Amino acid sequence: MANLIIDIGNTAVKASWSEGMTLGKSFRYQGEKVTGFILSVTEKEKPEVMVISSVYEISPADEELFRKECTHLLILDSAHTEILQGSGLPSYITYDRAASIVAARHLFREKGCTVFDFGNTLTVDYIGPDGTYGGGNISPGCRTRLRALNRYSRAIPLVNMPEETPVVGNTFNTSITSGVVSGIMFEIDGYINFHPDNIIVFTGGDANFFAKRMKNSIFVVCNLVLMGLALIADGYVKNI
């Protein structure tokens, strides 16, 4: 019987069947009926372990519904921090970040890692060669910065994230996009310089956008969060 892992983020829900660390059929949902979406995934097949990582607390009513859909249910939210403590991670870290760290530790054993997650936020996390967590930072992601410029300045239009933009803007719109993109690139370089010997790992929706602008050797692992959740599910099965 396969496991089902679910990551409820700020803008979308990602789900995937998994066996061990191997991901199977995956799903993505953007909408308000999250509970209905999850129940639709389990309608034809019941998982052994269902792991739900969420940016908000799962209600007791929903937890009871989900518990009926699987053999074992593991909720990962701000009210359930036991897995964080067991993984040597601080309780303030969100579970998507924790899952990325768990996966990076597994993929790059005995190597120091700097993990960048490019989404609504830009998170940076440091992992020591022995797997210890070395702290991390959070700042606005690329699209969030573009929206903020438009919202807080009447003179600046809302521009879409460009496929290409010059390093220095030569129009009003490229001044905006190049300012945001170049600023993030400067951040990336600065964070890398803190631990220049670390392996660099990019993940998240905008990972490829920034990866192709890098001169350094990096690894892009788009499903790093789901892979980490799959490892957590597999470890949970073994400890039952």
Secondary structure, DSSP 8 states (H G I E B T S, - for coil): --EEEEEE-SS-EEEEEEETTEEEEEEEE-SS-HHHHHHHHTSS---SEEEEEESS---HHHHHHHHTTSSEEEEESTT--HHHHHTT--TTS-HHHHHHHHHHHHHTTTS-EEEEEESSEEEEEEE-TTS-EEEEEEEE-HHHHHHHHHHH-TTS------S---SS-SSHHHHHHHHHHHHHHHHHHHHHHHSTTSEEEEESTTHHHHHTT--S--EE-TTHHHHHHHHHHHHHHHH-
